[in-house]
Amino acid sequence: MSTGTVTGGTAELVFARPGDWTDFDRTVRLPRGRDHGACDHAACDDARIEVRLCHPDGRIRQAALGAAAAPLPLIAVRAADWVPAVRTRARQVLERALAADPPGTLRALTPLVLRLGRREQGAWALERFEAALHAEPSVLADLCGDADPPTRRFAARLSLRRAEPAPRDAARRASAETDPATARLWTDAALAAMAARGPDDEAVDALLGARIPMVRAAGVTCLHRAGRSSEADRYLADRSGLVRACARWLVRQDGGDPYARCRALLADPERVGRYAVAGFAECAGRGDAPLLRSLVDHPLDVIRAEALAGLRLLDSTDPALLRPLLDDPSPAVARQASLGLCGSAERLPVGPLLELIAPGRPAHTRRAAYRVLHARGGVAGLRASVELLTDRDPALRRIAGQRIQNTLMSPRGRAGLPLREPEVGALLDRSADLFSRWVLERIRTMLALPPGAGVR
C-alpha cells in the first residue's frame, strides 16, 4: 500500500507515497528561523495532531502520542525517534495497533517502516513487522504486488524465505515484474525450483515472455535443459544484447554455428530487422565489414544506425563513408557516424565541421559535428565550444560550458593546447564567466598567457 491519509485538524492531508510521511516530519521539525519551535504547550494543544507529533520539542511529541486521533504512520516515525522516551511510548502504541488489527496495520505501514529501517533507531519496527508478516501469509502475498518497488522486494524475500514457490508461480511473478531487483529474486527462485524438480515448459514460456532482459535471458538458457534448443533462432535478434548472447550460447550448446545463423538473418535486405544487424555485428569479424557497409544505404534509419554501430564494433570505420553521414536526416545515424569519427577526428578538416555547427543546421547535425570537434581537441575543439556558449540551444550551451571547464581545468585537456597562443587567450577571455578570477589566472599561467581583459 502506498497511499495514506491524515484526518486530524480542519482538513484532510493525503500522502501519495510512503516517503511523504518522513518528508512531512522533516518539514515540520526543521527550524525555519531562530525562534521557530519556541511555542508553549497551550498553543501547541490547539495545533493539528500531526504537527504536534513532528514538533521539534520532544515533550510535545511524546504528549501527542497519547491522542486518539494520532495517525499510525507518524506513530511509526516516532518509533524511530532519537529521544528514548518518545521512542518507547510510540512503540507501545504501535504494538497495540499490531495486536488489534495485524493485517490492516501491516498493509498500511510496511512501506513506511522499510524506509524507517535505515535509521539508527529504525531496526525495531522492521524486525517486528517482519515477524508479524510471517504469521500473515495473505498480507505477505498482497505486499508482493504492492505498487512500491522496495516493498515488493522485501515481501518477495520474506515469501521465498518462508516457502519455496512452484516453478510456474515464480516464473509468472518474474515475468510480470517491472522492478529488476525483484524480478531477479523470482527468476532465481524459478531456476532453483526447476533445477530441483525438472524443466517446466509453462515456466520457461513465462520467463521468455518477460519485459526485463535478464528474465528473458534466463528463459533462453532454460531451453537447453528443456530440450527446446531449436527455438534459439527466435532470440538471436532479440532487442537485448544479453538475450542475444544467451541465444548464441544455446546454438553452440546444440552443436550449431551462431555466426552462420546470424548471417542468414541478413539474407533478405528488405526484411532484415534492426536487432538482427546488431546480433550479427556481435559475432562478426572484420571480413564482414563489407556486408555491414552495404546496409548503410538501407532505407530504414534504424538499420543504417545499427550498421554503423556494427562497423564501429568491428573497428572498421571509414572517414570517407562516415563524414557525409553527419548531415544525415536521422539523428540516430548522425550520432553513430559521429561516434565512429571520434577516433580519427584529428585527420578531418576543421572548416567543414565548423560549418555543421552553424545555427541554421538541424540540432542533431550540430550535436554530432560538435562531438567530433570536441574529440579532435586542441584549439579547434576549444573554438567550437566557445562558439556554442551563446547558442540558442540551452542543451548545447550547457554541454559546451562543461566541456570548456573540463578541458581547461584538467592537465590532460590543457596538454592539447599550444603555449603562448594568442587565439587561446582570446577564447579564454570569451569564456571567462565560467571561472573564478583565481582559477582563470592559474589557467593563464599554465598556458603561459599574459593576464587578459576578460578576467573579472
ChimeraX attribute file (.defattr): number of C-alpha atoms within 10 A of each C-alpha:
attribute: neighborCount
match mode: 1-to-1
recipient: residues
	/A:1	20
	/A:2	19
	/A:3	14
	/A:4	18
	/A:5	14
	/A:6	19
	/A:7	15
	/A:8	16
	/A:9	14
	/A:10	7
	/A:11	9
	/A:12	10
	/A:13	13
	/A:14	13
	/A:15	15
	/A:16	13
	/A:17	16
	/A:18	22
	/A:19	15
	/A:20	16
	/A:21	21
	/A:22	17
	/A:23	11
	/A:24	15
	/A:25	20
	/A:26	14
	/A:27	14
	/A:28	18
	/A:29	18
	/A:30	13
	/A:31	12
	/A:32	10
	/A:33	7
	/A:34	7
	/A:35	8
	/A:36	12
	/A:37	16
	/A:38	9
	/A:39	12
	/A:40	10
	/A:41	14
	/A:42	8
	/A:43	8
	/A:44	16
	/A:45	13
	/A:46	10
	/A:47	13
	/A:48	17
	/A:49	24
	/A:50	25
	/A:51	21
	/A:52	25
	/A:53	28
	/A:54	26
	/A:55	23
	/A:56	19
	/A:57	16
	/A:58	19
	/A:59	15
	/A:60	20
	/A:61	25
	/A:62	22
	/A:63	15
	/A:64	25
	/A:65	24
	/A:66	12
	/A:67	11
	/A:68	8
	/A:69	15
	/A:70	20
	/A:71	18
	/A:72	20
	/A:73	23
	/A:74	23
	/A:75	25
	/A:76	23
	/A:77	23
	/A:78	27
	/A:79	28
	/A:80	25
	/A:81	23
	/A:82	14
	/A:83	15
	/A:84	13
	/A:85	14
	/A:86	23
	/A:87	22
	/A:88	16
	/A:89	18
	/A:90	25
	/A:91	20
	/A:92	14
	/A:93	17
	/A:94	20
	/A:95	14
	/A:96	11
	/A:97	15
	/A:98	17
	/A:99	11
	/A:100	11
	/A:101	10
	/A:102	18
	/A:103	18
	/A:104	12
	/A:105	17
	/A:106	22
	/A:107	17
	/A:108	17
	/A:109	20
	/A:110	25
	/A:111	25
	/A:112	23
	/A:113	26
	/A:114	21
	/A:115	17
	/A:116	24
	/A:117	16
	/A:118	12
	/A:119	12
	/A:120	11
	/A:121	17
	/A:122	22
	/A:123	17
	/A:124	16
	/A:125	22
	/A:126	18
	/A:127	14
	/A:128	13
	/A:129	19
	/A:130	18
	/A:131	12
	/A:132	18
	/A:133	23
	/A:134	15
	/A:135	12
	/A:136	13
	/A:137	15
	/A:138	11
	/A:139	18
	/A:140	24
	/A:141	16
	/A:142	13
	/A:143	25
	/A:144	22
	/A:145	18
	/A:146	18
	/A:147	14
	/A:148	16
	/A:149	19
	/A:150	16
	/A:151	23
	/A:152	24
	/A:153	23
	/A:154	18
	/A:155	24
	/A:156	23
	/A:157	15
	/A:158	19
	/A:159	19
	/A:160	14
	/A:161	11
	/A:162	11
	/A:163	8
	/A:164	13
	/A:165	17
	/A:166	15
	/A:167	26
	/A:168	20
	/A:169	16
	/A:170	26
	/A:171	31
	/A:172	21
	/A:173	22
	/A:174	31
	/A:175	24
	/A:176	16
	/A:177	22
	/A:178	14
	/A:179	15
	/A:180	16
	/A:181	14
	/A:182	22
	/A:183	25
	/A:184	18
	/A:185	17
	/A:186	26
	/A:187	25
	/A:188	16
	/A:189	21
	/A:190	29
	/A:191	23
	/A:192	17
	/A:193	20
	/A:194	20
	/A:195	14
	/A:196	10
	/A:197	11
	/A:198	13
	/A:199	19
	/A:200	18
	/A:201	16
	/A:202	14
	/A:203	23
	/A:204	25
	/A:205	19
	/A:206	21
	/A:207	31
	/A:208	25
	/A:209	17
	/A:210	22
	/A:211	15
	/A:212	20
	/A:213	20
	/A:214	20
	/A:215	25
	/A:216	27
	/A:217	23
	/A:218	21
	/A:219	26
	/A:220	28
	/A:221	20
	/A:222	25
	/A:223	22
	/A:224	19
	/A:225	13
	/A:226	14
	/A:227	12
	/A:228	14
	/A:229	21
	/A:230	13
	/A:231	15
	/A:232	23
	/A:233	18
	/A:234	11
	/A:235	24
	/A:236	27
	/A:237	24
	/A:238	22
	/A:239	15
	/A:240	18
	/A:241	18
	/A:242	14
	/A:243	25
	/A:244	27
	/A:245	21
	/A:246	20
	/A:247	27
	/A:248	24
	/A:249	19
	/A:250	26
	/A:251	22
	/A:252	15
	/A:253	12
	/A:254	15
	/A:255	10
	/A:256	15
	/A:257	13
	/A:258	22
	/A:259	18
	/A:260	12
	/A:261	15
	/A:262	23
	/A:263	18
	/A:264	13
	/A:265	19
	/A:266	18
	/A:267	10
	/A:268	9
	/A:269	12
	/A:270	10
	/A:271	9
	/A:272	17
	/A:273	19
	/A:274	19
	/A:275	20
	/A:276	23
	/A:277	26
	/A:278	27
	/A:279	30
	/A:280	26
	/A:281	26
	/A:282	17
	/A:283	17
	/A:284	20
	/A:285	15
	/A:286	12
	/A:287	9
	/A:288	17
	/A:289	20
	/A:290	11
	/A:291	13
	/A:292	23
	/A:293	19
	/A:294	12
	/A:295	20
	/A:296	22
	/A:297	12
	/A:298	16
	/A:299	10
	/A:300	14
	/A:301	18
	/A:302	19
	/A:303	25
	/A:304	26
	/A:305	25
	/A:306	25
	/A:307	28
	/A:308	34
	/A:309	23
	/A:310	26
	/A:311	26
	/A:312	20
	/A:313	17
	/A:314	18
	/A:315	14
	/A:316	19
	/A:317	23
	/A:318	15
	/A:319	19
	/A:320	10
	/A:321	13
	/A:322	21
	/A:323	19
	/A:324	11
	/A:325	21
	/A:326	25
	/A:327	21
	/A:328	18
	/A:329	13
	/A:330	17
	/A:331	20
	/A:332	19
	/A:333	28
	/A:334	27
	/A:335	24
	/A:336	23
	/A:337	30
	/A:338	27
	/A:339	22
	/A:340	24
	/A:341	29
	/A:342	19
	/A:343	16
	/A:344	15
	/A:345	20
	/A:346	16
	/A:347	10
	/A:348	17
	/A:349	10
	/A:350	16
	/A:351	9
	/A:352	11
	/A:353	21
	/A:354	18
	/A:355	13
	/A:356	20
	/A:357	23
	/A:358	16
	/A:359	13
	/A:360	9
	/A:361	13
	/A:362	15
	/A:363	15
	/A:364	20
	/A:365	24
	/A:366	22
	/A:367	22
	/A:368	26
	/A:369	29
	/A:370	23
	/A:371	20
	/A:372	25
	/A:373	29
	/A:374	22
	/A:375	19
	/A:376	22
	/A:377	20
	/A:378	19
	/A:379	18
	/A:380	20
	/A:381	24
	/A:382	24
	/A:383	20
	/A:384	23
	/A:385	24
	/A:386	21
	/A:387	17
	/A:388	22
	/A:389	20
	/A:390	14
	/A:391	16
	/A:392	10
	/A:393	12
	/A:394	12
	/A:395	12
	/A:396	19
	/A:397	18
	/A:398	14
	/A:399	14
	/A:400	24
	/A:401	20
	/A:402	14
	/A:403	18
	/A:404	22
	/A:405	14
	/A:406	14
	/A:407	21
	/A:408	23
	/A:409	16
	/A:410	11
	/A:411	11
	/A:412	11
	/A:413	17
	/A:414	18
	/A:415	14
	/A:416	16
	/A:417	19
	/A:418	14
	/A:419	16
	/A:420	15
	/A:421	13
	/A:422	12
	/A:423	12
	/A:424	21
	/A:425	22
	/A:426	15
	/A:427	18
	/A:428	26
	/A:429	18
	/A:430	16
	/A:431	20
	/A:432	18
	/A:433	14
	/A:434	14
	/A:435	17
	/A:436	12
	/A:437	13
	/A:438	10
	/A:439	15
	/A:440	23
	/A:441	18
	/A:442	15
	/A:443	18
	/A:444	19
	/A:445	14
	/A:446	13
	/A:447	19
	/A:448	14
	/A:449	18
	/A:450	12
	/A:451	14
	/A:452	15
	/A:453	12
	/A:454	16
	/A:455	18
	/A:456	13
